Every structure is written in C-alpha cells, then in structure tokens.
Amino acid sequence: MNNSLLTSSVELISVHIPKTAGMTFLYVLYQVYGLDRVLWDHPCGGEYDPTSLTPLHQQVIHGHFMTHKYDGFFPNAIRITWVREPIVRLISHYLHIKNRPLDKNNPVHREVVEKNLSLLEFAEIPDMQNFMSSYTAGRQLTNYYFVGVQEFFNEDLTELKKMLNWGEFTVTIHNHNPDTYYNKKLQEYLADRKLINQLKSLNSKDIELYEAALNQRAKRKINNVC
C-alpha cells in the first residue's frame, strides 16, 4: 500500500448519497476548508483512485462514492454521511432525473427519459432499491463519526460545527428541485397510499437504515447535553 496515502493530510471523508443535501454540504466544506483543500470525488468532477500513486494535499474528500471505497486508506480520517427519509429521497431522485437534460452516459437517466418511466417503474429498477443502504454497505452507522439527517439539516450542521470546531459559514441551498413543481408532485405521490406502500416494500432496508439514523441522532443529542 502506498505510504504517501497513509500519511496524507486527509482528515474527513464525506459520503454524499444523492439527494441528501450533499451539494449544499459541499459548499459548506468549501467555506470551512477552502476550495483547494476539498477533493470532489464525483463521476462528473473527476473520480479519485485511492490505489493510484497520486498524492493528495486536500484535507477533505467529498462525493458520490460507496463508503467502502476508502476502506484501508486514510485511517485517521473521520467518516461523515447524511441520510434522508427514504421515500421522499426516492421521489426527489426521480423528479430530479425527470427534470434535467438527458445524460446519455447515465443508463438509468436514459431509461427514465426514453421509456418515460413512472415513479413506481423507476423504483423497481434494482439499482434504485435501498439506494442509501448501497452507499453505506460495509460500515455500520455507528462506525461513522457523524450521520446527519436532512430533515434536521440546519440543526445537525450546527452540531457538527461545534464537534469539529469549525468557523463561521453561510448555508446556501444547491441542486434543489424546482419548488413549485416538486412540492406539487411530492404531495400527489405521498397522498397515494397504495403507491407509498409499494415503494416502502421495495426499500425496507433503507427504512431500517433511516430509523437507525434517527435513533443514533437521538442518542447523540442526549450525550451532547450530558
């Protein structure tokens, strides 16, 4: 194993599960650490191969990658991720794909657009089922330094700021769905109980993961008060 990686300056690895406020969190990281100290490991921004001989000078790695990607690398770095209520996250993911320019290199995006898939058909795609769990597979939530919950984003971010002694920053929402359209469609889907039950049955692992994150959050808050 490359010793330069083990002695790297990387101190924080942030797993960005799509549609969990990851872009908003990225811009917070930019403010706290500086643009040149944050590596955006993302298919659209240049993926980093930890097995390469390329040394890193960044303090933070953030992006769309599975947690296990950096297992065995940067042992002193803390791990952070954010989760979101699974069905709302799934709907947000679907609407985001439906309302962005076609990415022909993305097979799921191409299938959704070309076949005009419904939300349920989208949810039935194997790779879209238990999506959050696929990102965290191989690492228990209790093994993360911090697991934030998007529904409590500002509150959890304030808590993380105190835990890591961060300086001041501003929160600006990035990469969100168009408010009027998104909220209207979200409410329509959530009102369809049959559909919601079908979506829940397809994402039982994610529901368990989310409940575990909420329980972990509750325990963390109690410990911080004590």
C-alpha positions in Angstrom: 0.0 0.0 0.0 1.2 3.5 -0.9 2.7 5.0 2.3 2.0 8.5 1.0 -1.7 7.8 1.2 -1.4 6.7 4.8 0.4 9.9 5.8 -1.9 12.1 3.7 -3.4 15.2 5.1 -7.0 13.9 4.5 -8.9 14.2 7.8 -12.5 14.0 6.7 -14.2 11.7 4.2 -17.8 12.7 3.4 -20.0 10.1 1.6 -22.6 12.0 -0.5 -25.7 9.9 -1.0 -27.6 11.6 -3.9 -30.5 13.9 -2.9 -29.5 14.2 0.7 -28.3 17.9 0.6 -24.8 16.8 -0.4 -24.2 19.7 -2.7 -25.2 22.2 0.0 -22.9 20.4 2.4 -20.1 20.6 -0.2 -20.3 24.4 -0.3 -20.1 24.5 3.5 -16.9 22.4 3.3 -15.5 24.8 0.7 -16.1 27.7 3.1 -14.6 25.9 6.1 -11.5 24.3 4.4 -11.1 26.3 1.2 -11.7 25.3 -2.4 -8.2 23.9 -2.9 -8.4 21.7 0.3 -11.6 19.8 -0.7 -11.4 17.0 -3.3 -14.8 16.5 -5.1 -14.7 12.8 -5.9 -17.5 12.6 -8.3 -18.2 11.0 -11.8 -18.8 14.5 -13.2 -15.9 16.2 -11.5 -13.1 13.6 -11.7 -13.0 10.4 -9.7 -10.0 9.8 -7.5 -8.4 6.3 -7.3 -7.0 5.7 -3.8 -4.9 2.9 -5.2 -3.0 5.3 -7.5 0.3 6.8 -6.8 -1.2 10.3 -6.9 -0.6 12.0 -3.5 -3.3 14.2 -2.1 -2.8 17.6 -0.4 -6.5 18.0 0.3 -8.0 17.7 3.8 -11.4 16.6 2.7 -12.8 14.1 0.2 -16.5 14.5 -0.6 -18.6 13.0 -3.4 -20.7 10.2 -4.8 -18.9 7.0 -3.8 -19.6 3.9 -1.8 -18.3 4.0 1.8 -16.1 1.0 1.3 -14.1 2.8 -1.5 -11.7 4.2 1.1 -11.6 1.3 3.4 -7.9 0.7 4.3 -7.0 4.3 3.3 -6.6 7.4 5.4 -7.1 5.6 8.7 -7.1 8.8 10.7 -9.8 10.5 8.6 -13.3 10.7 10.1 -16.3 9.5 8.1 -19.4 11.5 7.7 -22.7 11.0 5.7 -26.2 12.4 5.5 -29.4 10.4 5.2 -33.0 11.4 4.3 -36.4 9.9 4.7 -36.2 7.1 2.1 -39.4 7.5 0.2 -39.1 11.3 0.0 -35.5 10.9 -1.1 -36.6 8.4 -3.8 -39.2 10.8 -5.1 -36.7 13.6 -5.1 -34.3 11.5 -7.0 -36.9 10.6 -9.6 -38.1 14.2 -10.1 -34.5 15.4 -10.3 -33.8 13.0 -13.2 -37.0 13.8 -14.9 -36.3 17.5 -14.9 -32.7 17.7 -16.0 -31.1 17.5 -19.5 -30.6 13.9 -20.7 -27.3 12.4 -19.7 -26.8 9.7 -22.4 -23.9 8.3 -20.4 -26.2 7.5 -17.4 -28.1 4.3 -18.2 -30.8 5.0 -15.5 -31.4 8.5 -16.7 -31.6 7.4 -20.3 -34.1 4.6 -19.4 -36.3 7.0 -17.4 -36.4 9.5 -20.2 -36.6 7.2 -23.2 -39.2 4.9 -21.7 -41.0 7.7 -19.8 -40.9 5.6 -16.6 -43.4 6.2 -13.8 -42.2 6.7 -10.3 -43.0 3.1 -9.4 -41.2 1.8 -12.5 -38.2 3.9 -11.6 -38.3 2.5 -8.0 -38.4 -1.1 -9.4 -35.0 -0.7 -11.1 -32.8 -2.9 -9.0 -30.1 -0.2 -8.5 -32.7 2.3 -7.3 -33.9 0.0 -4.5 -32.5 0.5 -1.0 -30.3 3.2 -2.5 -28.9 4.7 0.7 -28.1 1.2 2.1 -26.0 0.5 -1.0 -23.8 3.6 -0.3 -23.3 2.7 3.4 -22.9 -1.1 2.8 -19.9 -2.5 4.7 -20.0 0.1 7.5 -22.4 0.3 10.4 -23.8 3.8 11.0 -22.3 3.6 14.5 -18.9 3.5 12.8 -19.3 6.9 11.3 -18.1 9.9 13.2 -21.3 11.7 12.3 -24.6 10.8 10.5 -26.7 13.8 9.7 -30.4 13.7 8.9 -31.5 16.0 6.1 -34.9 16.7 7.8 -32.8 18.4 10.6 -30.1 19.8 8.3 -29.5 23.2 9.9 -29.7 21.8 13.5 -27.4 18.9 12.7 -25.0 21.1 10.8 -24.7 23.4 13.8 -24.0 20.4 16.0 -21.3 19.2 13.6 -19.8 22.7 13.5 -19.4 22.5 17.3 -18.0 19.0 17.2 -15.3 19.9 14.7 -14.7 23.5 15.9 -15.5 25.0 12.6 -15.5 28.7 11.9 -18.5 30.6 10.6 -20.1 29.8 7.2 -23.4 30.5 5.4 -25.7 27.8 4.1 -27.0 28.2 0.6 -29.2 25.6 -1.0 -27.8 24.0 -4.1 -29.1 21.5 -6.6 -32.7 21.5 -5.4 -35.7 20.6 -7.4 -37.9 23.5 -8.7 -40.0 24.3 -5.6 -43.5 24.7 -7.2 -43.3 21.6 -9.4 -41.5 19.5 -6.8 -43.8 20.2 -3.9 -46.9 19.7 -6.0 -45.7 16.3 -7.3 -44.4 15.2 -3.9 -47.8 15.8 -2.3 -49.6 13.9 -5.1 -47.3 10.9 -4.7 -47.5 10.9 -0.9 -51.3 11.0 -1.0 -51.3 7.8 -3.0 -51.2 5.2 -0.1 -51.1 2.2 -2.4 -48.1 3.7 -4.2 -46.3 4.6 -1.0 -46.8 1.1 0.4 -45.3 -0.3 -2.8 -42.3 2.0 -2.5 -41.8 1.1 1.1 -41.8 -2.7 0.3 -39.1 -2.0 -2.3 -37.0 -0.1 0.2 -37.3 -1.9 3.5 -33.5 -1.8 4.2 -33.4 2.0 3.6 -36.3 2.4 6.0 -34.5 0.4 8.7 -31.3 2.5 8.0 -33.2 5.7 8.4 -34.8 4.6 11.6 -31.3 3.6 12.9 -30.0 7.0 11.9 -32.8 8.7 13.9 -32.1 6.6 16.9 -28.4 7.3 16.7 -29.1 11.0 16.4 -31.4 11.0 19.5 -28.6 9.2 21.5 -26.0 11.7 20.2 -28.1 14.6 21.3 -28.6 13.2 24.8 -24.9 12.5 25.1 -24.0 16.0 24.0 -26.4 17.5 26.5 -24.8 15.4 29.3 
